């Protein structure tokens, strides 16, 4: 039986987030903010919403089944390791779903899987980060 992923890192156009599963609930903490970018929350701030993290072209935190919390800016890439996320964050001119880190993003989505208790990967073609056929086990 495979182990449930406890954390991953999301690099967005403006920030880096550590997304963790704590007691079956998703918690997102901003760890880095690009200089010159505006944000209502600086580094080391938690996003509002601690039920589930919905992963697509951005990350949508949910408070409950019927209440949405905070939303990140567009995802550049997903990573299993903080150092890899930091390396991506320091590269100039990131793009949404940047092809330079597609392999790492798919690897992270595979590690999350389709049955994670706190992280939900979108399979909606208008919102998904990469096609389901590329990551689903």
C-alpha positions as CSV (number, residue, x, y, z in Angstrom):
1,X,0.0,0.0,0.0
2,X,1.4,3.4,-0.9
3,X,1.9,6.1,1.7
4,X,-0.3,9.3,1.6
5,X,1.6,12.4,0.6
6,X,1.9,14.8,3.5
7,X,3.1,17.9,1.7
8,X,4.0,19.4,-1.6
9,X,5.0,22.8,-2.9
10,X,3.3,25.0,-5.4
11,X,5.1,27.8,-7.2
12,X,2.7,30.4,-8.6
13,X,3.3,33.6,-10.6
14,X,3.7,35.5,-7.3
15,X,4.6,33.1,-4.5
16,X,5.6,29.7,-3.2
17,X,3.2,27.8,-1.0
18,X,3.8,24.8,1.2
19,X,0.6,22.7,1.1
20,X,0.3,20.2,3.9
21,X,-2.2,17.6,5.0
22,X,-2.6,17.9,8.8
23,X,-5.1,15.5,10.4
24,X,-6.8,14.9,7.1
25,X,-7.2,18.7,6.3
26,X,-5.3,20.9,3.9
27,X,-3.3,23.8,5.2
28,X,-1.5,26.2,2.8
29,X,1.3,28.5,4.0
30,X,2.9,31.1,1.7
31,X,6.7,30.8,2.1
32,X,8.0,33.3,-0.5
33,X,6.6,36.3,-2.2
34,X,8.1,37.9,-5.3
35,X,9.4,41.4,-4.7
36,X,7.1,44.0,-6.1
37,X,4.1,41.8,-6.1
38,X,1.1,42.9,-4.1
39,X,-0.6,40.5,-1.7
40,X,-3.0,40.7,1.2
41,X,-0.8,38.1,2.9
42,X,3.0,38.2,3.1
43,X,5.4,35.3,3.5
44,X,4.7,32.8,6.3
45,X,1.0,33.5,6.2
46,X,-1.6,30.8,6.0
47,X,-4.3,30.9,3.4
48,X,-7.9,30.9,4.5
49,X,-9.5,27.5,4.2
50,X,-8.5,24.4,6.0
51,X,-10.7,21.6,4.7
52,X,-9.4,20.6,1.2
53,X,-7.1,22.1,-1.4
54,X,-8.4,21.8,-4.9
55,X,-5.6,21.8,-7.4
56,X,-6.0,23.0,-11.0
57,X,-4.7,26.1,-12.8
58,X,-4.5,27.6,-9.3
59,X,-5.1,26.2,-5.8
60,X,-8.5,26.9,-4.3
61,X,-8.6,26.4,-0.5
62,X,-12.0,25.3,0.8
63,X,-13.5,25.9,4.2
64,X,-16.2,23.4,3.8
65,X,-18.1,21.6,1.0
66,X,-20.1,24.8,0.4
67,X,-17.6,27.6,1.3
68,X,-14.5,28.5,-0.7
69,X,-11.5,30.1,1.0
70,X,-8.5,31.8,-0.6
71,X,-7.3,31.2,-4.1
72,X,-3.7,31.4,-5.3
73,X,-2.5,33.0,-8.5
74,X,-1.8,30.8,-11.5
75,X,0.4,27.8,-10.8
76,X,3.8,27.7,-12.5
77,X,4.7,24.2,-11.2
78,X,4.3,21.7,-8.4
79,X,7.1,20.1,-6.5
80,X,7.7,17.4,-3.9
81,X,10.8,19.2,-2.4
82,X,11.1,22.7,-1.1
83,X,14.6,23.2,-2.7
84,X,13.2,22.4,-6.1
85,X,10.4,24.9,-5.6
86,X,12.8,27.6,-4.5
87,X,14.9,26.9,-7.6
88,X,11.9,27.3,-9.9
89,X,10.8,30.5,-8.0
90,X,14.2,32.1,-8.6
91,X,14.1,31.6,-12.4
92,X,12.9,34.7,-14.3
93,X,9.8,34.9,-16.4
94,X,7.7,32.1,-15.1
95,X,4.6,31.0,-17.1
96,X,1.4,29.4,-15.9
97,X,2.0,25.6,-16.1
98,X,5.5,26.2,-17.2
99,X,6.8,23.5,-19.6
100,X,10.3,23.7,-17.9
101,X,8.9,22.0,-14.9
102,X,6.1,19.8,-16.4
103,X,7.9,16.6,-15.4
104,X,8.1,17.7,-11.7
105,X,4.4,18.8,-11.8
106,X,3.3,15.4,-13.2
107,X,5.4,13.6,-10.6
108,X,3.8,15.6,-7.8
109,X,0.3,15.0,-9.2
110,X,1.0,11.3,-9.3
111,X,2.2,11.3,-5.7
112,X,-1.0,13.1,-4.6
113,X,-3.2,10.7,-6.6
114,X,-6.9,10.6,-7.1
115,X,-7.9,9.5,-3.6
116,X,-6.1,11.9,-1.3
117,X,-8.1,12.9,1.8
118,X,-7.0,16.5,1.8
119,X,-5.8,17.3,-1.8
120,X,-8.2,17.1,-4.7
121,X,-6.8,17.3,-8.3
122,X,-9.2,18.8,-10.8
123,X,-10.2,16.7,-13.8
124,X,-12.3,19.4,-15.3
125,X,-10.7,20.2,-18.7
126,X,-11.3,23.9,-18.2
127,X,-9.5,24.0,-14.9
128,X,-7.0,21.1,-14.8
129,X,-3.3,21.8,-14.6
130,X,-2.4,18.9,-16.9
131,X,-4.6,16.3,-18.5
132,X,-5.7,13.5,-16.2
133,X,-4.2,10.9,-18.5
134,X,-0.7,12.2,-17.7
135,X,-0.8,11.7,-14.0
136,X,-3.6,9.4,-12.9
137,X,-2.5,5.9,-11.8
